[in-house]
């Protein structure tokens, strides 16, 4: 596909890099000539210096024959106008825009083909808030990812000494759970390397385990790998930006929420917009303030400022002062794996979360959701099986007949409201939501082709 990306920031660069690796024809437009030069030296793409929403820039970028336009500049207004210009002048088929301002997002009627011509609207703040909310809901998890509208979830945990399955073969799992439990271990990483997740594999202390389950089975599965933590009640958020404010709004009716914001005017505005949260004016790295606010009785501390270093130091301080669990927002991908090996329990990368959302919109083959794991090295996909045995390579076939690439595996199927653990003789039916785990990103194209409508005739 020919893909035009507007904006060469962190997200634009990540999207470009991912798509070039999949052999797409990528062009990037940005006003920063030096950044474009550095980008074109690292990645095989075309770089255009210009203003993203100007018709002349879009024309030089090949908008007239682009299949997809991805607008991820730092300006919501530029992203929206660029999509409108591309639709009006160049009839670009798919237009994706990142929009961050709540003023626009709270009016979804603005967007659509009959208004602002955006086919897929991506809100990083909303995505990150949903991600963190799931981590708070299931204490002790590394990742909790939704599939099929939340009917199935992929959960990442670290194996601890109190886990019932630790030191035992995976096949022993069936002896611990109720008969017919819809669970499947999707992958195991040991010392950052994948190991086979078959019945003979022994789960070892420190393993990073990903499993797929329906909601009612998640806590029972978590107990197989580490001691179950008590549910969270008290949550403290450091940073009152868009993410901090939106997350507080989502949590305040179920948890005791406190927000620390250093800007007095911003703190006042947040307090006026929330109903049950306590808003404090101060520095999240102020040890005295944290002690005064009973950090040692806090179940979850989330560092959510726009400064990676401040988030890391604040989260480490909160952990040292007694916070039960600390989560840190990290924008630099290089920091994510580094800090999770220390005092910080979970690092959250807005860049990777946004990237997954964007790739879900760009990719073909009836892929409706893409989640990046382990810094983007691994992906979990949700594909919808379309057609029948005559028009599809997957419908009406058992998993062992499909011929998935070696680095990919089907771990579960959502059929209506039912979640099914995938086995070699499981037969895929039309309209099934199929969950695929891809360890080698070079196999993504093959997986897409398998689930593309009419693939049986290829």
N, C-alpha and C positions, 0 to 999 in steps of 0.2 A: 504493500500500500504506500501511497504518497501522503506523508503526514507533515503538516505545517505547524510548528510550535512557536507561540508568541511569548517571549520572555526567556532569558537565559540565566535566571536565578537558580537556587538550589533545586527546586522542584522541576523547572524546565530542563535543567541539565540532566537530572536523574531520569526523567521520562525519555529524553533524547537518547541517552546512553542505553537504556533498556530496549528501546525500539530499534536502534541501529544493530544491537546484538542479535535481534531477530530478523535482520536483513530487510527492514523497511527503508524506504527512501525518505530521509528526514531533512527538513529545512528549518532553521531557527532564525527568528527576527528579534533584534534587540537594539536599543539605542547606545549600548556600551560597546564600543569598537574593540577595546582591549579584552573584555571578557569574551567576545565572539572569537577573537584571534586565538585565545587560549583554548577555547572549546573546540575549535576546528582543528587544532594541533593534536588534541587528545582523541577526538571522535571523528569518524568518517561521515561527515555531513556537510550540507551547504549552509553557510552563515551569511545572513543579509543584515546590513547596518541600516536601520530605519525605525520610524515610529510605527508601532504594531497596528494601530487602527487606521492608518492612512491607506487609501486605496492603492496608491503607487507602491507602497512597501509590500502590500499583499500581492500585487501583480508581479513584482520582482521575485517574490517568494513562490510563485506558481500556484496561487490560490484558485485560478480558473480550472486546474485539473487535479487539485488536491482531493483526496478521499476524506481526510479528517483534519479539522483545525482545532488545536488545543491552545486556549488562551490562558496563560498563567503568569501574566505580568504582575507587578506589585500593585496595580491600580484596578479596582473592580470596574470602574467606569470604562477604562480602556478595554478591558476584557469583554465587556458587554457590547460596546460599540463595534469592536472588531468582529464579533460574531454577526452583528447586524449587517455590517458592510459586506462580509463574506457571503452572507445569505442573499443580499439584495443584488450585488454586482456579479458574483461568481457562482452562485447556486451551490456552494460547498455542501455536500451531503450530510456530514456529521460535524456538529460544532459543540465543543466542550469548553466550559468556562469555569474558572475558579472565582468564587464570589465570597468575600469574608465578612462584609458588613451586615449586621443584623437588621439594619434599616431596610435592606433589600430582601433579605431572606425571609422576613416575616410577612412578605407579600408575594407568595408563590404565583399568584395570578399574573404577575408581571412577565413571567417567562413561558415560552411556548412558541410554536410556529406562527401564531396569529399576533404575538406581541414581540418582546425581545427574543430574537431567533436563537435560542440556546436549546440544544437537544439534551444535553446532560449538564446539570449544575452541580459543581463540587464545592462543598463548604468544609474546609479543613477543620475549623473550630468544632463544628457539629460532629464530624467523624472522630476527632480526638476525644471529645467529651464522651461519646458513646463507648469508645475503647476503654477509657479510664473507669467509667462507671461499671463496666463488666469486671474489671480487675478488683474493684472495691466489693462488688457483689460476691465474688468468689475469692476470699483471702488465700494467699499462698500460690496463686497462679502467675505464670510468666506472660501468657497471652490467652485471651478468650475471644474467638472469632466466630461471627454469626454466619450461618448458611441457611438458605431456603426460608428467609424471613424469620430467622431465629428458632426454627423448629429443630435444627441441629447445630451443635457448636463444636469447634475444634479447640481443645484446651491444651496449653503447654504447662507442664509442672516439672520441678526438679525432684528427683528421687532422694528421699531422706531416710535416716536410719529407722524411723518409726513406720515406714510403709510396709503393708502386708505382703506386697509382691516383690519387694526389694530382696535380692538374693535368691529369687525363684525364677523358673522359666515362665515365659509369657503364657504357655498353655495352661498353667495353674490358675490363671485368672478366672476361668469358667467355674472353678470350684468355689469361688468367693462371692460371686454375684448371682442374683436371681436368674432362673432359667429364662431365656429369651431376651435378656438385657440387650438393648441396641447400642453396643459399644464396640470399638475397634481401635487398637493401637496403630496409629498411622506411621509413626517414625520415632526412632531413638537416636539421639546424638550423644556420643561419648568422646570427651576431649575435643569437642567441636567437629567431630567427624561422624557421619551417619553409620550406623550398624544395622544389620538386618533385623526387621521387626517380625520375625517368624516365631513359631511356637517353641523352638529350641533355645531361643535367645534368653539369657539370664539378665534380668534387670539389676544393674549395679548402682551402688551409692554414688550420687552425683550426676547420674544420667539425666539428660534433658529429654522428657518424654512428651510426645504429642498424641492425644487420643481424640477420637470423634465419638460423641454421645448425644442422646436426646437430653433435654434439660433435667428430667427427673433422675437420670443416672449419673449426673456429673459429680455430685458430692461423694457417692459411693466409689466412683472411680478414683477420685482424688485421694481417698483413704488408702488406696492400694499403693500409693507412692510416697505419702508423707502424712504426718499427724494433721488431722483436720483442725484448723484454727477457728476460734469463736467468731461469729459474725461481727462485722464492724458496726460501731455506733457513733463514734466521734471522729470527724474528719476535719483536718486543717488544710487549707489551700494557701499557698504562698504565691502571690501575684494576682492582681485583679484585672488582667487584660481580658480579651474576648473569651479565651478558654476558661480562665478562672471564674468569670462572671456566669458564663453559660453553664459550667459544671455545677456551680453552687445552686443555680436555679433548678437543675435536674435532681439534685441530691437533697435539698433542704427540707422536703416533706417526709423524708425517710431516715435522715441522719441528723445529728447535731453538727452543724457546719460553722466553721470560723474561717474568715478570709483575712490575710494580712496584705495590705496595700500601702506602699510608702508615700504615694501622692495623695494629699489630703482632699483635693477636689475630686479626683477619681474615686476615692473611697466613699465620699459623700454620695456621688452619683450611683455607685454600686448599691449602697445601703438603701437608697430610695427605690431601686428597681427590684429588690429582693424582699421577701416577707418574713422568713424565719431564720435567716442567717445573721451571724454576728460579724461585723466588719471592723477590723482594727487598723489604725494608722501606725505604720512602723516598718522597720527593716526586718526581712525574714531571716537575716543572719545575726540578729540581735539576741544573744544568748539569754539575757535577762528577760526580754519580752517573751521568748519561748517558755522559759521557766514559769513566768507569771501566768501564762495561759495554759499551764498544766500539760506541757508537751509529753510528759511521761505517762499521761493517761489517754493520749491520742492513739486511736487504732490505725489510722492511715494519714500520713503527711504527704501532700502532693506539692512539689516545687514546680510552678507553672509560669515563671517569668520568661521574658524573651532573651535572657542571658544564660547561656549554657553553664558558664563557670559559676555564676551565682546560684543556679539550680543545684549543681553538684555539691557545692560547699554547704548550702542551706540544708539539703537532704542528709548529708553526712553528719552535720551538726545535730539535726533533729533525731537521727538514729542514735547518736552517742548520748543524747539527753533522755532517751527512753521511749521514743515513738516506736510502736510495735512494728509498723511497716512503712517504708518510705518509697515513693514513686517520683522519678525526676523526668521532666520534659527535656529531651536532648535533640537539638537540630543537627549537630555534626555527626554523621554516621560513624566516623572513626571512634567517637567517644562511647557508643552504645555498648559494645561488647566489653570495652575496657572497664567501665564503671560497675557493670553487673557482677563482676568477679570480686567486688569489694563490699562496702557497707550498704550500698544502695540496692534495694530488693529488685526493682524493676525500672528499666529505662524505656521511655516512650518516645518514639521518633515520629513527629508529625509529617516529616518528609516521606517516610516509608508508608504511612497510612494514606496520605494523599496520593502517592504514586500508585498504590494498589487500586484506589478508587478510579484514577484516570485510566489505568490499564484495563480495568473492567469495561470501560466504555469504548476503548480503542480496539481491543482484540475481537476477532471474529469467531465463527464456529459455535454460536449460541452460548458463549461464555457470559454468564450474568454476574459473576463476582470473582474477584482476584484478591487474594491476601498474600502479602509478602512476609516471609518469616526469616529469622536469623539474618537480619541486615539486608534482606533482599536476595540472598543466595538461594533460597528455596521458596516455592510458591504453592499455595493451596487454591485450587480452582473449583468453581461450581459451574457445571454445564447442564443445559436442559436437553434431554434426548428428544429430538423432533423427527417425525416421519414414521415410517413402518419398515419392516424387514427388507422391502424392495428398494427403499430410497435412503436408508440409513446404514451406516457401518456398525452401529451399536444396538439399535432397537431389535428386540427379538433374539439377541445373542447372549450367551453366557459370558461372563468376564474372561474366562480362559480362552474364548474364541475371538476376542476383540483384537488382540495383537498390539497392546500398549507398548510404547518404548520401554526399555529396561529401567530407565530412571524414573518411571511414572507408575503409580498404582492407584486403583480405585479403592477408597477406604469406606465409603458409605453411600447409601441411596436414600433420598427422601421421596416417598411416594404418597401423595396426598398429605395426610397428617402423620403418617407412619415413617419412622426412621429405621432403616435396615442396615445392619452391619454387612459389609460386602464379603463374599466368599467366592471361590473359584467357579462355583456352579450357579451363582446368582444371575438371573436373566434380567436384562434391562428392558423396561417397557416404555412406551411412548409417554412423554411428559414427565418422566422421572427427572429429579434433580440429582445429578451425579457429582459426588465430591471426589476430586482427584488430587493426589499429593505428587508434586513434581520436584525431584531432588536435583535434576540436571536441567537447567533452563534451556539448553540446546534442544530439548525434547518438546518444548512448548508448541512449536509449529505443527508437529505431528499430532499432538493431542487436539489442537484446534481443528485440524483437517478431519479427524475422526468424528467430531461432533458437528461438523458443518452440514447444513441441510443439503440433501442430494448427494452426499459424499459417497454413497454406494455405487454411483455411476462413474466416479473419478478413476 
